[in-house]
Amino acid sequence: MSRPVCSVEDLPVGEGRAYVVDGEQVALFRHRSGKVSAVQAACPHAGGPLADGQIDETVVVCPLHLTAFDLTTGEAAGGEGSIAVHPCRVTADGLVEVSL
């Protein structure tokens, strides 16, 4: 079930923010293209805050150890594990909804 989390305007373009969705920490990213991505908020390796990582259209880079995670599959570059990727969308009235 999708849950409304925030307004898309609350997410700065090119940056991430962490939110709690149904008791789980989720990192949301707003891409320059307008797309929004949602993944687990903590890096599985060192617990790094992924919402603080650098993004492009396809990856987020952990700010603690610089591993890149694919924002579609969750797979780490180099096969170092993976993160959970959550379906999300922006509604017609500008709300970001996430499904866990």
N, C-alpha and C positions, 0 to 999 in steps of 0.2 A: 504494500500500500504506500502510495506517495504521501509525503508529509511536506507542507509548506515550511521553508526554513528562513528565508529572508527575501528582501527585494533584490532584484538584479542590480539595482543602483547602489546597494550596500557593498558590492564587490568591485573594487577598483580594477580597471582593465589591466591585465598583465600580472595580477597579484592573487594571492590566496587569503582565505580567512577560515578559521576553525569554528565549527558549530557543534552543538550536541543535538543529535537526532535520535529519538527513542532511546536515550541513555548511552549512545555511542558517539565518540568524537569523530567528526567527519571534516575533511578539508575540502573547501569549494574553491574553484578557480574560474575566473572570467578571462577568456582568451581575447586577443585583439580582434579575432574574427567575430566575436559575439557569442561563441559557443561557451557553455559552462560545463565543467567537469567536477566529479565528486569521487574522492578516494578516502581510505582510512587516514586518520590524522597523524598517526605515529609511524615512523619508519620501523620496520621489523628488526633492524640490525641494532640500532642504538637508541631507539625511541625518539629520534629527531623529529621536530615539528615540521611535517611536510608542508603545511600551509605557509611556512616561511621560506620554502624552497623556490628556486628559479623555475619558470615554466616557459615552454613554447607551445606550439599547437599540439605536440604529441607526447611530451615528457614533462615530469617534474623531477628536479634534482634535489636530493636530501641535503639540507644545509650543514649537516654534521660530517658526512663522509663522502659526499658528492656522487653517490650512486644515482643513476637516472632510472626512473620507473615509467613505463609506458602508461599513459592515461586511459588507454582503451582496454588493454589486457591486464595491466597491473604487473607485468613481468619486468624484472630488473635487467638492465643491460649487463651482459656477462653471466647471466644465470644465477645471480646471488639470492634468489628467492623472489617473492612477489608481494604485492599489496592488494587489498580488496578494492575493487572499483564498483561504484554504486550508480545505477541508472539515475539520471536527473534530467530536468527540463525546465524551461522558462515558460510560464503560462502567458496567455494573451494579456493579462493585466500586470505582467512583470514580476510575478513571484517565482522564486526558484523552489522547485519541488524535488525531493530526494526519496528514493526507495531503497530500503535496506534489505 
